[in-house]
Structures are given as C-alpha cells and as structure tokens.
Amino acid sequence: MSDQPNKKKKYRPNVSAIILSSKYPEKVEIFIASRTDVKDAWQFPQGGIDKGETPKEALLRELKEEIGTNDIEILGEFPEWVSYDFPEIIAKKMYPFDGQRQKYFLVRLKPGAKIDLETHEPEFSRYTFVPFKDIFNYVTYFKRPIYKRVLEYFRKKGYL
C-alpha cells in the first residue's frame, strides 16, 4: 500500500506547438526536434506558462526561446487541455510536478521565418519537418497517445 494513497497529482501548466512549415497548405510538413537532454527524444516545442501569462503569450515566448522565432500564424487551438504523467527518467528533474497539463496550438511558420536552435539555453540539438504519416516514427513513446489525439483532431478539422 502506498504511503500517500490519496496524493493529488500536480500538473505543470504548459503550451505546445504543432508547427507546419511555411509551405503549408501546398505541402503539409510538421516540425519535430530532438531534445538535448534526452537521447533520441523527438517532440514538438513546448514550455511552461508563467504566472500571469495567457497560453498564447506563453506560446510566442516559448517558440522564441526554443526555436529562435515566433514568426508564426496561429491556425487552430485544440479545444481542451490534455494531461500526461512524466516518465521516471524525467520525473525527478520536474519535481514537484507529476506531469503536464497542456494547451496545443496548430501554427504555420510565416514565409521567411528563420529557425535557430542556438538559443540562450538550447533545448533541441536538431530538427526536421516530416509528413503526417511519418511523425510517429520519431516521437518519443510517452508523447504518442496525446500527439495522436491532438493530430487526429486537426486532421478531422481539415488542417492535416
């Protein structure tokens, strides 16, 4: 029996961006990047929402911090917040949070936007754009269920 059977989980408020290339809608390519701190962990850019910040403000700030640009157009927003628990490999680093509660945005890079991973505190070592059908060949295991749900929503809405 657990020593804290009724422990309420704490989720960190967070935003995540599904980024389409500036070639969209002619070509549907989704941005994914490999984390610097977890080997072969590919994911969408994401980050915490600071106190007093709206999810859209956090989205723009996080994109600038993580990929060097927030020169984007917001195409859509997933209508719900989605949560997941951290895997053990990440849980200690993210204490006191048990997981994240995320708001997902579908965005398109504006023509001429320049991605630069050499940011103040680089979170990604490399990136690529992949077709929708290939995304799960890259994405880290614990992100797959949520990514599948969110991407399917945007696909059914006609974006992907």
Order of alpha helices (4+ residues) and beta strands (2+ residues): beta-beta-beta-beta-alpha-beta-beta-alpha-beta-beta-alpha
